[in-house]
Amino acid sequence: YNPRSTSAGSIMPRYPWLIENTLDRSKSKAKLELMKNTFDVPYTKAQIDSMDTWMNNQASAIVKNVFSEADDVKKSFAESKANKEKAGEKFVPLEKREIVALISYLQRLGTDIKTTEVKTASN
């Protein structure tokens, strides 16, 4: 969440709230229904109804990858959890934070979850 720590000369600002803030999922189902009904996004009722399961599975996979590739992040979260619990404060797991939603979105860009052949002039 601090581009300057990984890329020398970067002028990108820090985005600490992405890793600190809890993701608000309360309107996610309504947003999917809006996209389906207003913009003809081809979500099925089953997909919309199982949205929480999909989000949880994606979040778990992302966190597993992050923790396996960045031991320092895993260690930092373990320390933060221990400190919060010791202080009697609520700890929000990485799976429930805004950064995971952003990672999920970025992974989705340019990727088709359901691969289907598109009719073109050449086929």
C-alpha positions in Angstrom: 0.0 0.0 0.0 3.1 2.2 -0.3 4.3 2.2 -3.9 7.3 4.2 -2.9 8.7 1.4 -0.8 8.8 -1.0 -3.8 9.5 1.3 -6.7 12.3 3.8 -6.4 11.4 7.2 -7.7 7.6 6.4 -7.7 5.4 9.4 -7.3 2.3 7.4 -6.5 0.8 8.3 -3.2 0.2 5.8 -0.3 -3.2 4.1 0.0 -3.1 2.9 3.6 -6.9 2.8 4.0 -7.2 0.0 1.4 -5.4 -2.4 3.7 -6.9 -1.0 6.9 -10.6 -0.5 6.0 -13.2 -3.3 6.3 -15.0 -4.0 3.1 -18.7 -3.1 3.2 -20.5 -5.9 1.4 -24.0 -4.7 2.4 -24.9 -3.4 -1.0 -23.1 -6.0 -3.2 -26.2 -8.1 -3.9 -28.2 -5.0 -4.8 -25.4 -3.9 -7.1 -25.4 -7.2 -8.9 -29.1 -7.1 -9.4 -28.8 -3.5 -10.7 -26.2 -4.5 -13.2 -28.3 -7.4 -14.4 -31.6 -5.5 -14.6 -30.2 -2.2 -15.9 -27.2 -3.1 -18.0 -28.1 -6.7 -19.0 -25.0 -8.1 -17.4 -25.7 -11.9 -17.7 -25.8 -12.8 -14.0 -28.1 -15.7 -13.1 -30.3 -15.7 -10.1 -28.1 -18.6 -8.7 -24.9 -16.5 -9.1 -26.5 -13.5 -7.4 -27.8 -15.7 -4.6 -24.4 -17.3 -4.1 -22.5 -14.0 -4.2 -21.3 -14.3 -0.6 -19.9 -17.8 -1.2 -18.1 -16.5 -4.4 -16.7 -13.5 -2.6 -15.5 -15.6 0.3 -13.8 -18.2 -2.0 -12.1 -15.5 -4.0 -11.0 -13.7 -0.8 -9.6 -16.9 0.7 -7.6 -17.7 -2.5 -6.2 -14.1 -2.7 -5.1 -14.1 1.0 -3.6 -17.6 0.6 -1.6 -16.3 -2.4 -0.5 -13.1 -0.7 0.6 -14.9 2.5 2.5 -17.5 0.5 4.3 -14.9 -1.6 4.9 -12.3 1.1 5.9 -13.7 4.4 6.4 -10.3 5.8 2.7 -9.5 5.2 1.7 -12.7 6.8 3.9 -12.0 9.8 2.6 -8.5 10.1 -1.0 -9.7 10.1 -0.2 -12.3 12.8 1.4 -9.7 15.0 -1.5 -7.2 14.4 -4.0 -9.9 15.3 -2.1 -10.8 18.5 -1.8 -7.1 19.5 -5.5 -6.4 18.8 -6.6 -9.4 20.8 -4.3 -8.5 23.7 -5.8 -5.0 23.7 -9.3 -6.4 23.6 -9.9 -4.8 20.2 -11.5 -6.3 17.1 -9.2 -7.7 14.5 -10.4 -7.7 10.9 -8.8 -10.5 8.9 -7.3 -9.6 5.5 -10.1 -11.5 3.7 -12.6 -8.8 4.9 -10.6 -5.8 3.9 -11.0 -3.4 0.9 -7.6 -4.3 -0.5 -8.8 -7.9 -1.3 -11.7 -6.5 -3.3 -9.3 -4.3 -5.3 -7.0 -7.3 -6.0 -10.0 -9.3 -7.0 -11.1 -6.6 -9.4 -7.6 -6.2 -10.9 -7.3 -10.0 -11.4 -10.7 -10.0 -13.2 -9.7 -7.3 -15.7 -9.1 -8.9 -19.0 -10.1 -12.3 -17.8 -13.3 -14.2 -18.7 -14.5 -16.4 -15.8 -16.7 -18.3 -18.2 -14.8 -18.8 -21.4 -17.1 -19.1 -24.4 -16.3 -18.8 -28.0 -17.3 -15.5 -29.4 -18.5 -15.4 -33.0 -16.3 -13.3 -35.2 -15.8 -12.9 -38.9 -13.0 -15.4 -38.9 -14.9 -18.3 -37.3 
